[in-house]
Amino acid sequence: MARKVPEVNAGSMADIAFLLLIFFLVTTTMDVDTGIIRQLPPPLEDPEQEPPKVKERNIMNILINSSDRLLVNNERGDISTLREEVKDFMAIHPEGEMRTEEHPYPEVEEAEIEVDGAPMMIKKSKGVISLKNDRGTSYEMYIAVQNELTAAFHELRDRLSQELFGRKYNDLVLEDRKKAIENAIPLRISEAEPVNIGGN
């Protein structure tokens, strides 16, 4: 006589699996790439029109090659000093002061910003950061350079905000004050299409 095998009640297995699935969906974190915030320049009114020329002295050239090495104004650069170099380049310096033997600092223009409803004249750098990378540049290096450039502009905005309003740029509550700082120190980063620079 055959022994009777006891049956396993599997009716609740589907419920348990469903609850585990819900648990893992709720507790798992997803990596989300937020992208890099950049405001593009307005389109030219006439497509045939040449874009405005920028003087060589007003441009800081940054190149990243396929070996993730930096070239800043045709000289070997380092990611650890890039932020300070950008801040120095974009800061306001006396006219005629040289940053190297052959290159003066960028030109300075007088600009009017509105602070608490009243116009105010400030000095504003005409400097532009020109960034170009190789097609073989690693994503990590590209993002590291972008972070340093953004941080440099952010620290310049913090400095001006402290001078004008006694608090950091991110701590400003009034939108017109934020706009005034953004107008005084615009995020001037020009990016070119990746090219084959190579590596040395």
C-alpha positions as CSV (number, residue, x, y, z in Angstrom):
1,M,0.0,0.0,0.0
2,A,1.4,3.4,-1.1
3,R,2.1,6.0,1.4
4,K,0.1,9.2,1.0
5,V,2.5,12.3,0.4
6,P,1.2,15.3,2.3
7,E,0.4,18.2,0.0
8,V,2.0,21.6,0.4
9,N,-0.4,24.5,0.3
10,A,1.1,26.9,-2.3
11,G,-1.8,29.2,-2.4
12,S,-0.1,31.9,-0.5
13,M,3.2,31.7,-2.4
14,A,2.0,34.1,-5.1
15,D,1.0,36.6,-2.4
16,I,4.4,36.3,-0.7
17,A,6.3,36.8,-4.0
18,F,4.1,39.8,-4.9
19,L,4.8,41.4,-1.5
20,L,8.6,40.8,-1.9
21,L,8.5,42.3,-5.3
22,I,6.7,45.4,-4.0
23,F,9.2,45.6,-1.1
24,F,12.2,45.6,-3.4
25,L,10.6,48.1,-5.8
26,V,9.9,50.5,-3.0
27,T,13.3,50.2,-1.2
28,T,15.6,50.2,-4.3
29,T,17.2,53.5,-5.3
30,M,17.6,54.2,-9.0
31,D,20.5,56.3,-10.4
32,V,19.1,59.1,-12.4
33,D,21.4,61.2,-14.7
34,T,20.2,64.8,-14.2
35,G,22.4,66.2,-16.9
36,I,24.4,69.4,-16.9
37,I,22.5,72.7,-16.7
38,R,23.6,75.1,-19.4
39,Q,21.7,78.0,-21.0
40,L,22.3,78.1,-24.7
41,P,22.8,81.4,-26.4
42,P,19.8,82.8,-28.3
43,P,19.8,81.9,-32.0
44,L,21.1,84.4,-34.5
45,E,18.4,86.4,-36.2
46,D,19.9,85.8,-39.6
47,P,21.2,82.3,-40.1
48,E,23.7,83.5,-42.7
49,Q,25.1,86.0,-40.2
50,E,28.6,85.2,-38.7
51,P,28.6,84.8,-34.9
52,P,30.3,87.6,-33.0
53,K,34.1,87.4,-32.8
54,V,35.7,87.1,-29.3
55,K,39.1,88.6,-28.8
56,E,41.9,86.0,-28.1
57,R,42.7,87.6,-24.8
58,N,39.1,87.1,-23.6
59,I,39.2,83.3,-24.2
60,M,40.6,80.6,-21.8
61,N,41.1,77.5,-23.9
62,I,40.7,74.1,-22.1
63,L,41.4,70.9,-24.0
64,I,41.0,67.4,-22.7
65,N,42.7,64.7,-24.7
66,S,41.9,61.0,-25.1
67,S,44.3,60.2,-22.2
68,D,42.3,62.5,-19.9
69,R,45.1,65.1,-19.7
70,L,44.3,68.8,-19.6
71,L,45.8,71.5,-21.8
72,V,45.0,75.0,-20.4
73,N,46.0,77.9,-22.8
74,N,48.4,75.6,-24.6
75,E,50.2,74.6,-21.3
76,R,49.8,71.4,-19.4
77,G,47.1,71.7,-16.8
78,D,45.9,69.9,-13.7
79,I,42.3,69.2,-12.6
80,S,43.3,70.1,-9.0
81,T,44.2,73.7,-9.9
82,L,41.6,74.2,-12.7
83,R,39.0,75.9,-10.4
84,E,41.5,78.5,-9.1
85,E,42.8,79.2,-12.6
86,V,39.3,79.8,-13.9
87,K,38.4,82.0,-10.9
88,D,41.6,84.0,-11.5
89,F,40.9,84.4,-15.2
90,M,37.2,85.5,-14.7
91,A,37.9,87.8,-11.8
92,I,38.2,91.6,-12.3
93,H,41.8,92.7,-12.5
94,P,43.3,96.2,-13.1
95,E,43.6,97.0,-16.9
96,G,46.9,96.0,-18.3
97,E,47.7,93.4,-15.6
98,M,49.2,90.3,-17.2
99,R,48.2,86.7,-16.3
100,T,51.3,85.4,-18.2
101,E,54.1,87.2,-20.0
102,E,52.3,87.2,-23.3
103,H,48.6,87.2,-22.2
104,P,46.8,90.0,-20.3
105,Y,43.6,89.3,-18.4
106,P,40.3,89.6,-20.2
107,E,38.8,92.9,-21.0
108,V,36.4,94.5,-18.5
109,E,33.2,96.3,-19.3
110,E,30.9,98.5,-17.3
111,A,27.5,96.9,-16.9
112,E,24.3,98.0,-15.2
113,I,22.4,95.6,-12.9
114,E,19.3,96.2,-10.9
115,V,19.7,95.8,-7.1
116,D,16.6,96.1,-5.0
117,G,14.9,98.1,-7.7
118,A,17.7,100.6,-8.1
119,P,20.2,100.6,-11.0
120,M,23.8,99.9,-10.1
121,M,27.0,100.0,-12.2
122,I,29.5,97.2,-11.8
123,K,32.6,95.9,-13.6
124,K,32.0,92.7,-15.6
125,S,34.6,90.4,-17.2
126,K,34.3,89.7,-20.9
127,G,36.1,86.4,-20.3
128,V,34.8,83.2,-21.9
129,I,35.8,79.6,-21.1
130,S,36.2,77.5,-24.2
131,L,36.1,73.8,-23.6
132,K,37.0,71.1,-26.1
133,N,37.4,67.4,-25.6
134,D,38.6,64.4,-27.6
135,R,36.1,61.7,-28.6
136,G,38.1,59.3,-26.4
137,T,37.9,61.5,-23.3
138,S,36.4,59.5,-20.4
139,Y,33.0,60.5,-19.1
140,E,34.4,60.7,-15.5
141,M,37.1,63.3,-16.6
142,Y,34.6,65.3,-18.7
143,I,32.2,65.5,-15.7
144,A,35.1,66.4,-13.3
145,V,36.1,69.3,-15.6
146,Q,32.5,70.4,-15.8
147,N,32.2,70.3,-12.0
148,E,35.3,72.4,-11.6
149,L,34.2,75.0,-14.1
150,T,30.7,75.3,-12.5
151,A,32.2,75.5,-9.0
152,A,34.5,78.3,-10.1
153,F,31.6,80.4,-11.4
154,H,29.6,79.6,-8.3
155,E,32.4,80.7,-6.0
156,L,32.7,84.0,-7.9
157,R,28.9,84.5,-7.6
158,D,29.2,83.8,-3.9
159,R,31.9,86.4,-3.5
160,L,30.0,89.1,-5.2
161,S,26.8,88.2,-3.4
162,Q,28.6,88.4,0.0
163,E,29.9,91.9,-1.1
164,L,26.5,93.2,-2.2
165,F,24.0,91.4,0.1
166,G,26.0,89.9,2.9
167,R,25.0,86.3,2.1
168,K,26.0,83.5,-0.4
169,Y,24.3,83.3,-3.8
170,N,22.4,80.1,-2.9
171,D,21.1,81.7,0.3
172,L,19.5,84.7,-1.6
173,V,15.7,84.6,-1.3
174,L,14.7,87.5,-3.6
175,E,14.7,86.5,-7.3
176,D,15.8,90.0,-8.5
177,R,18.9,89.7,-6.3
178,K,19.7,86.3,-7.8
179,K,19.2,87.7,-11.3
180,A,21.5,90.7,-10.5
181,I,24.3,88.3,-9.5
182,E,23.7,86.1,-12.6
183,N,23.8,89.2,-14.9
184,A,27.0,90.3,-13.2
185,I,28.7,86.9,-13.5
186,P,27.1,85.0,-16.4
187,L,28.1,81.3,-16.9
188,R,30.2,81.9,-20.0
189,I,31.3,78.4,-21.0
190,S,31.5,77.6,-24.7
191,E,31.7,73.9,-25.7
192,A,32.8,72.7,-29.1
193,E,32.0,69.4,-30.7
194,P,34.3,66.6,-29.6
195,V,37.2,66.1,-32.0
196,N,40.1,63.7,-32.4
197,I,42.8,65.5,-30.4
198,G,44.7,62.3,-29.5
199,G,46.8,61.7,-26.3
200,N,50.3,62.5,-25.3
